[in-house]
Amino acid sequence: MYPRRSQNPFTTFGLLFLCAIGLMWFAREVKNTDEIYKRLWAIEGVTGVDKLSFERTYEGCIQDKYLVTFEQPIDWKNPELGTFSQRVEIGITDKAAVNLMHLDGYALQNDLLERDYVPELVEMYKANYIHIEHRFFGESSPDDLSYDEPGYWEYMTCENAAADYHSIYTRLAPLLGETWMSYGENYGGLLSNVYASLYPEDCKLYVAFAAPCPDGTNDKRLYDYIYTDIGTDAYGKEQAGKYRNLVTQFQVDLIKNKQDLIGLYNDVIDKTGMRFREHASKEVLYDINVLEFAVKFWQYNQEFDKLEQVLSMPEDTADNRLAKAQAEFDFMISVQGPEDWSPDRYTWPYYVSAATETGEYYHDFLYLRTALSEAGIQNEMTVTPDMEETLLWDITFTDEQKNAFNYDSDFRNRLISSLKNTDARMLMIYGATDPLYAVRLPNISNNNIRQYVHPGLAHTIIIQSFPEDIVKEIKEYIDQCISE
C-alpha cells in the first residue's frame, strides 16, 4: 500500500519534543501512589494521565482504568505543522496479559469511560484494553480545527492514523508487554486493515468486524443489495423477498404521507439542537432519512413483526390514517433520525475520510422511485435524480470544504495490493444481513487472512455469535497467532 514506515515512530522534531516533555515530567509532582499511574506519566510524550472511577461488573477483567493523552504530530510527514493531543483509554487487567488495541474510528464516549465496558476479546482473553480516540474526532483534535472550513482535514488520513497507532504501541509496549492484537468495527475495522498493511509487525493479530471498503465515493452495490438480495442467506429467498418488500412499502408510505409528516420532522430537527448545512433543508433531509431507514433497519433492528404491524394499521377513516402515519413516523425516527447529517454529530469527521480516501456508498433512490411510481405516487420527493451524485456531500459539507476535499481514487487499490502480500495475521468477520457487507473488501488470496461470514447476523456481529464449531476454529486461530 505504502512504503513501510520506520519502526521508530519519532521524527527528529518528535524526539526533541518528547525529550522536553520527559524533562518536564521530573518537575511534576505525582500525587497518586498507583504504580501504573506513575509509569504512564513517565512515558515520553504523555501529557496527561487521569485515573478513572468506574463500577466493576466483569470479574477477572479490567481492574483499573486511565485516560491518557499522547502528543502526536498533525502530519507525520510534516512535523513543523505542530501537534495535537490524542486521548487513549487504558484498562489494566494484568500487566502480563494480552493487550487489545481498539481502533475506535470515532470519538471516545464519556459515558463509556465511566462504565465497565468490556469488549468481547477483552473478556475472552482477560486482556488489557487500549482504546484509541481517532485523530481529529472528539477532543483528539488540533485546537483550531474547524468543522466548517477545510483547515487541517487533509491530514486526517489513514496513513497518519496508522502512524498514531504505531507510536502509541511503541510507547506502551515496554510497560504492557509485546503481545498485542488490534481490532475495530465498521470504519475502525477498515483502519485495523490499514494498520496491518503498514505495520504488520506491531500486532500478533489484526481483527476487523463489519469493515467496509467502498469502491469510490458513489458505490452502488449497497442499495442494490438492500433491495434485491439482502437476507437471502438468513431467511431463504422467498421470506427474504417478503421482508425486503415490507421495508420498501414502509418507505413508500412515509413518502406518500410526507406533507402530513414534514411538520413533525421539523420538530425533531429542532429538538436535536444541532446545526445543519445550507443545502440540508428539512424536505431534503426527510427524503434521505426515509432512504437511509433501510440501512439502519437491516443493520440494527430487523423487527419485521413490528414493521408488519404498523403497516397493517387501518386506514378506513381520516383519524386512522393519521394514526398510522404517526406510528410509521415514530418507528422511522426510532431507527434513523436526522442527527447523522449534522456537523455537530460526533461522527461527522468520518464523512471527511469517506470523501477523501475511504469511499462511501451511493445514496441511490432508484428502487424507491420505482416503487413510488408503481404505487401511483408522483412528485412527493424533493430529492431529484440529478441531486443524488453529490447529495451526501451537499448536506454535510460547506461549499468551501466540497471544493477543497479531493478523493484519492487509488487508496482502495493500494490497500488490496498490500494485503495480498502482507505477513500480518488478520481476521475479518462479517454478518451477511449487514448492508455494508455489500461494500466489503474483495476476497483476498493470502493464507494469513481468515474470513468468516455469519449468514444471519448484521452490523453488531461478535465472534461468539457463530456456531460452536466455528467459534472453536476462530479461537484456535487467535491462540495460534498470539502464542507465536
C-alpha positions in Angstrom: 0.0 0.0 0.0 2.6 2.5 1.1 6.3 2.0 1.8 6.8 0.7 5.3 7.4 3.3 7.9 10.4 3.0 10.2 9.8 1.1 13.4 10.9 4.3 15.2 7.8 6.5 15.0 9.5 9.7 16.0 11.0 12.3 13.7 13.9 14.5 14.7 11.3 17.1 15.8 9.4 14.5 17.7 12.4 13.3 19.6 13.3 16.8 20.7 9.8 17.5 21.7 9.5 14.2 23.7 12.8 14.8 25.4 11.4 18.2 26.5 8.3 16.5 27.8 10.5 14.0 29.6 12.4 16.8 31.4 9.2 18.5 32.3 8.0 15.3 34.0 10.7 15.4 36.6 9.4 18.7 37.8 5.9 17.4 38.0 4.5 16.3 41.4 2.9 12.9 41.1 0.3 12.8 43.8 -1.2 9.4 43.0 0.8 6.5 44.6 -0.6 4.0 42.0 2.5 2.4 40.2 0.8 2.2 36.8 -0.2 5.8 37.1 3.4 6.8 37.8 4.8 4.7 34.9 2.2 6.1 32.5 3.3 9.6 33.4 6.9 8.6 32.8 6.3 7.7 29.2 7.8 10.1 26.7 5.1 12.2 25.0 2.4 11.6 27.6 0.9 15.0 28.6 -1.9 13.8 30.8 -3.0 10.9 33.0 -6.3 10.6 34.9 -7.3 7.6 36.8 -10.9 6.9 36.1 -13.6 5.8 38.6 -16.0 3.1 37.3 -18.2 0.4 38.7 -16.7 -3.0 38.0 -19.2 -5.6 36.8 -16.9 -8.1 35.0 -14.9 -10.5 37.2 -11.3 -11.1 36.2 -11.3 -8.3 33.6 -10.4 -4.6 33.8 -9.4 -3.6 37.3 -8.1 -0.1 36.7 -8.8 2.5 34.0 -6.8 5.5 32.9 -7.4 8.3 30.4 -4.0 9.1 28.9 -3.2 11.9 26.4 -0.3 11.5 23.9 1.2 14.3 22.0 1.0 13.5 18.2 2.1 15.4 15.1 -0.7 16.8 13.0 1.1 15.3 10.0 3.7 12.7 10.4 5.4 13.8 7.2 5.4 17.5 8.2 6.2 17.8 12.0 6.6 21.6 11.6 2.8 21.9 11.4 2.5 21.3 15.1 0.9 18.7 17.3 -2.4 17.7 18.9 -3.3 15.7 22.0 -4.7 12.2 21.4 -6.8 10.6 24.1 -6.4 6.9 24.9 -8.4 4.9 27.4 -6.2 2.2 29.0 -7.8 -0.6 31.0 -5.5 -2.7 33.1 -6.3 -6.3 33.7 -2.9 -7.8 34.2 0.5 -6.4 33.2 1.3 -9.8 31.7 -1.9 -10.2 29.7 -2.6 -9.8 26.0 -3.0 -6.2 25.0 -6.1 -5.4 22.9 -5.8 -2.2 20.9 -9.3 -0.9 20.0 -9.1 1.3 16.9 -12.4 3.1 17.5 -12.5 5.1 14.4 -14.6 7.8 16.1 -14.6 9.8 19.4 -14.4 8.3 22.8 -17.8 8.4 24.5 -17.6 9.8 28.0 -20.4 7.6 29.4 -18.4 4.5 28.3 -15.4 5.8 30.2 -17.4 5.8 33.4 -18.7 2.2 32.8 -17.1 -1.2 32.9 -17.2 -1.5 29.2 -15.5 -4.8 28.3 -15.3 -5.8 24.6 -15.6 -9.4 23.6 -11.9 -10.0 23.0 -11.0 -8.4 26.4 -13.4 -10.8 28.2 -12.2 -13.8 26.1 -8.5 -13.2 26.8 -8.6 -11.2 30.1 -6.7 -8.6 28.1 -5.5 -5.1 28.8 -7.6 -2.7 26.8 -6.1 0.2 24.9 -9.0 2.3 23.3 -7.8 5.0 21.0 -9.8 8.0 20.0 -9.3 8.6 16.3 -7.3 11.7 15.2 -9.5 14.8 14.7 -12.5 13.2 16.4 -13.8 14.5 19.8 -11.1 16.0 21.9 -8.3 14.5 19.9 -8.1 17.5 17.6 -5.8 20.5 16.9 -7.0 23.5 19.0 -8.1 25.5 15.9 -9.7 22.6 13.9 -13.0 23.9 12.4 -15.9 21.7 11.2 -16.8 24.5 8.8 -13.5 25.1 7.0 -11.0 22.8 5.1 -8.3 23.5 7.7 -6.3 20.5 8.8 -8.7 17.9 7.4 -6.3 16.9 4.7 -4.1 15.3 7.4 -6.8 13.0 8.7 -5.5 10.2 6.5 -5.5 6.5 7.2 -1.7 6.6 6.9 -1.4 9.2 9.6 -3.9 7.3 11.8 -1.8 4.1 11.4 1.3 6.1 12.4 -0.6 7.3 15.5 -1.4 3.7 16.5 2.2 2.6 15.9 3.6 5.4 18.1 1.2 4.5 20.9 2.1 0.8 20.6 5.8 1.7 20.6 5.5 3.8 23.8 3.2 1.4 25.7 4.8 -1.9 24.8 7.7 -1.5 27.3 5.1 -1.1 30.1 2.4 -3.6 28.9 4.4 -6.2 27.1 4.9 -7.3 23.5 1.8 -9.4 22.9 -0.8 -7.2 21.1 -3.9 -7.6 19.0 -5.7 -4.7 17.3 -9.4 -4.7 16.4 -12.0 -2.3 15.1 -15.7 -2.3 14.0 -17.0 -0.6 10.8 -14.7 2.3 10.0 -12.4 1.1 12.8 -12.3 -2.3 11.2 -11.1 -0.7 7.9 -8.5 1.2 10.0 -7.3 -2.1 11.5 -6.8 -3.5 8.0 -4.8 -0.4 7.0 -2.8 -0.7 10.2 -2.0 -4.3 9.3 -0.8 -3.3 5.9 1.5 -0.6 7.1 2.8 -2.0 10.4 2.5 -5.8 10.2 5.0 -6.4 13.0 3.2 -4.4 15.7 0.4 -6.9 16.5 0.2 -10.7 16.6 -3.3 -10.4 15.0 -5.4 -7.7 13.4 -9.2 -8.2 13.7 -11.8 -6.3 11.7 -15.6 -6.6 12.3 -18.1 -5.4 9.6 -15.4 -3.4 7.9 -16.5 -1.7 4.7 -14.2 -0.6 1.8 -16.4 1.0 -0.8 -15.2 1.3 -4.4 -15.2 5.1 -4.8 -17.4 7.8 -3.3 -20.6 6.5 -5.0 -20.6 2.7 -4.7 -24.0 1.5 -5.9 -23.6 -2.0 -4.6 -25.1 -1.3 -1.1 -28.6 -0.2 -2.2 -28.6 -2.9 -4.9 -28.0 -5.4 -2.1 -30.7 -3.9 0.1 -33.4 -4.0 -2.5 -32.5 -7.2 -4.3 -30.6 -9.8 -2.2 -30.1 -8.9 1.5 -31.5 -11.6 3.9 -31.5 -14.4 1.4 -28.8 -16.5 3.2 -30.5 -15.8 6.5 -34.2 -16.3 5.7 -34.4 -18.0 2.4 -35.2 -16.4 -1.0 -38.9 -16.2 -0.6 -39.1 -14.9 3.0 -36.2 -12.5 2.4 -38.1 -11.1 -0.5 -41.2 -10.5 1.7 -39.1 -8.8 4.3 -37.4 -6.5 1.7 -40.9 -5.7 0.3 -42.1 -4.7 3.8 -39.2 -2.3 4.2 -39.9 -0.8 0.7 -43.6 -0.5 1.5 -42.8 1.3 4.7 -40.6 3.8 2.8 -43.4 4.3 0.2 -45.9 5.1 3.0 -43.5 7.6 4.5 -43.1 9.5 1.2 -46.8 9.3 0.5 -47.6 11.0 3.8 -44.7 13.4 3.6 -46.8 16.6 3.6 -48.6 15.5 6.7 -45.4 14.5 8.5 -42.9 17.2 7.5 -44.0 19.4 10.4 -43.3 16.6 12.8 -39.9 16.1 11.2 -39.1 19.7 11.5 -39.9 19.4 15.2 -37.5 16.5 15.5 -34.8 18.6 13.8 -35.3 21.5 16.2 -35.2 19.2 19.2 -31.8 17.9 18.3 -30.4 21.4 18.9 -27.9 20.7 16.1 -26.8 22.8 13.1 -27.4 21.7 9.6 -25.8 22.9 6.3 -27.4 25.4 4.0 -28.4 22.7 1.4 -29.8 20.4 4.1 -33.4 21.6 4.1 -35.9 19.7 6.1 -37.5 18.4 2.9 -34.2 17.1 1.6 -33.3 15.6 5.0 -36.7 13.9 5.2 -36.1 12.1 1.9 -32.7 10.9 2.7 -33.9 9.9 6.2 -36.6 7.7 4.6 -34.0 6.2 2.2 -31.4 5.5 5.0 -34.1 3.9 7.2 -33.5 0.8 5.2 -29.8 0.8 6.0 -30.2 1.2 9.8 -33.2 -1.1 9.9 -31.2 -4.0 8.5 -28.1 -3.1 10.5 -29.5 -2.8 13.9 -33.2 -3.6 14.0 -34.8 -6.2 11.8 -38.1 -6.1 13.8 -40.2 -7.4 10.9 -43.2 -8.2 13.0 -43.3 -4.6 14.3 -42.9 -3.3 10.8 -45.7 -5.5 9.5 -47.9 -4.5 12.5 -47.5 -0.8 11.7 -48.1 -1.3 8.0 -51.4 -3.3 8.7 -52.9 -0.5 10.8 -56.4 0.5 9.4 -56.8 3.5 7.1 -60.6 3.5 6.8 -61.1 6.9 8.5 -59.1 10.2 8.5 -58.2 9.7 12.1 -57.0 6.1 11.5 -54.9 7.3 8.5 -53.3 10.0 10.7 -52.7 7.5 13.5 -51.0 5.1 11.1 -48.9 7.8 9.6 -47.8 8.9 13.1 -46.9 5.4 14.1 -44.8 4.9 10.9 -43.1 8.2 11.5 -42.3 7.4 15.1 -40.9 4.0 14.1 -38.7 5.6 11.4 -37.3 8.1 13.9 -36.6 5.4 16.5 -34.4 3.7 13.8 -33.0 6.6 11.9 -33.1 10.3 12.7 -31.6 13.4 11.1 -28.6 13.7 13.5 -26.2 11.8 11.3 -26.0 14.6 8.8 -25.2 17.4 11.2 -21.7 18.8 11.5 -22.3 18.8 15.3 -22.6 15.0 15.4 -19.6 13.3 16.9 -19.3 11.0 13.9 -19.2 13.9 11.3 -15.4 13.7 10.6 -16.0 10.2 9.2 -17.5 11.9 6.1 -14.2 13.7 5.5 -12.4 10.4 5.4 -15.1 8.9 3.1 -15.0 11.9 0.7 -11.2 12.0 0.5 -9.9 8.4 0.9 -12.0 5.5 2.2 -15.1 5.9 0.0 -18.8 5.8 0.5 -21.9 4.1 -0.9 -24.2 5.9 -3.4 -27.4 7.2 -1.9 -29.5 5.6 -4.6 -33.2 6.4 -4.8 -33.8 4.4 -7.9 -35.6 1.5 -6.3 -37.7 3.7 -4.1 -38.6 5.9 -7.1 -39.7 2.8 -9.0 -41.8 1.6 -6.0 -43.4 5.0 -5.7 -44.2 5.1 -9.4 -45.8 1.6 -9.2 -47.9 2.9 -6.3 -49.1 5.9 -8.3 -47.3 8.4 -6.1 -45.8 11.3 -8.0 -43.8 14.5 -7.1 -43.7 13.9 -3.4 -39.9 13.7 -3.2 -37.7 16.8 -3.0 -34.5 15.0 -4.0 -34.4 14.7 -7.7 -32.2 12.2 -9.7 -29.7 14.9 -10.7 -29.1 15.7 -7.0 -28.1 12.2 -6.0 -24.5 12.0 -7.1 -23.4 14.8 -4.7 -26.3 14.7 -2.3 -24.3 13.4 0.7 -21.5 15.9 0.3 -24.0 18.8 -0.3 -25.8 18.2 3.0 -22.7 17.5 5.1 -20.0 19.9 3.9 -19.8 23.7 3.3 -19.2 24.8 -0.3 -15.6 25.6 0.6 -15.0 22.1 2.0 -16.5 20.4 -1.0 -14.2 22.4 -3.3 -11.2 21.5 -1.1 -11.7 17.8 -0.5 -10.3 15.6 -3.2 -10.8 11.9 -3.4 -7.8 9.6 -3.5 -9.0 7.1 -6.1 -6.1 4.8 -5.6 -6.4 4.3 -1.9 -8.5 1.1 -2.1 -6.3 -0.5 -4.8 -3.1 0.2 -2.7 -4.7 -1.4 0.3 -5.9 -4.5 -1.6 -2.4 -4.9 -3.2 -0.7 -4.5 0.1 -2.9 -7.1 1.9 -2.3 -9.6 -0.9 1.3 -9.8 0.2 1.2 -8.9 3.9 2.8 -11.0 6.6 0.3 -9.7 9.1 -2.1 -12.3 10.6 -5.6 -11.0 10.0 -9.2 -11.9 10.9 -12.2 -10.4 9.0 -15.6 -11.0 10.4 -18.9 -10.1 8.7 -22.7 -10.5 9.0 -24.4 -11.1 5.7 -27.5 -9.1 6.7 -25.4 -6.0 7.3 -25.8 -3.7 4.2 -22.1 -2.9 4.5 -21.4 -6.5 3.6 -22.1 -5.5 0.0 -19.2 -3.0 0.0 -16.6 -5.0 1.9 -13.1 -5.8 0.6 -12.9 -8.4 -2.1 -11.8 -11.9 -1.1 -8.0 -11.7 -0.8 -5.8 -14.7 -1.5 -3.5 -14.7 1.4 -3.1 -17.6 3.9 -2.5 -15.1 6.7 -6.0 -13.7 6.3 -9.0 -15.6 7.7 -12.6 -14.5 6.8 -15.8 -15.6 8.5 -19.3 -14.6 7.4 -22.4 -15.3 9.6 -25.4 -15.5 7.2 -28.0 -14.4 9.8 -26.3 -11.5 11.6 -25.7 -7.9 10.8 -23.6 -5.0 12.0 -23.2 -5.9 15.6 -21.8 -9.3 15.0 -19.4 -10.9 17.5 -17.2 -14.0 17.5 -19.3 -15.9 19.9 -22.5 -15.5 17.8 -21.1 -18.1 15.4 -21.9 -21.8 15.8 -19.8 -23.6 18.4 -17.5 -25.3 16.0 -16.7 -22.1 14.2 -16.1 -20.3 17.5 -13.7 -23.0 18.4 -11.9 -22.7 15.0 -11.6 -18.9 15.3 -10.3 -19.1 18.9 -7.7 -21.7 17.9 -6.5 -19.3 15.2 -6.3 -16.4 17.6 -4.5 -18.6 20.2 -2.0 -19.7 17.5 -1.3 -16.1 16.5 -0.8 -14.7 19.9 1.4 -17.6 21.0 3.9 -17.3 18.2 
